[in-house]
Amino acid sequence: MHCGHPHDLRGKDLRRCHQRNEEHNADNKLARHTVN
């Protein structure tokens, strides 16, 4: 999963995007665990 177009991002922006995705995935896992 990624946001925007990776080839358009600079390294710093790509890492920031990846961090947001990791946090989002963690929230989804927590939400599913809580619901289930």
C-alpha positions as CSV (number, residue, x, y, z in Angstrom):
1,M,0.0,0.0,0.0
2,H,1.3,3.5,-0.9
3,C,0.0,7.0,-1.2
4,G,0.5,9.0,-4.4
5,H,3.1,7.9,-6.9
6,P,6.3,6.6,-5.4
7,H,8.4,7.8,-8.4
8,D,7.1,11.4,-7.7
9,L,8.1,11.4,-4.1
10,R,11.5,12.3,-2.6
11,G,13.1,9.9,-0.1
12,K,11.9,11.8,2.9
13,D,8.3,12.1,1.7
14,L,8.3,8.4,0.8
15,R,9.4,7.4,4.3
16,R,6.8,9.8,5.8
17,C,4.1,8.2,3.6
18,H,5.3,4.7,4.7
19,Q,5.1,5.6,8.3
20,R,1.5,6.8,7.9
21,N,0.6,3.6,6.2
22,E,2.2,1.5,9.0
23,E,0.2,3.5,11.6
24,H,-3.0,3.1,9.5
25,N,-2.4,-0.7,9.2
26,A,-1.8,-0.9,13.0
27,D,-5.0,0.9,13.7
28,N,-6.9,-1.5,11.4
29,K,-5.4,-4.5,13.1
30,L,-6.3,-3.1,16.5
31,A,-9.9,-2.3,15.3
32,R,-10.4,-5.8,13.9
33,H,-9.0,-7.3,17.0
34,T,-11.3,-5.2,19.2
35,V,-14.4,-5.9,17.0
36,N,-13.7,-9.6,16.9
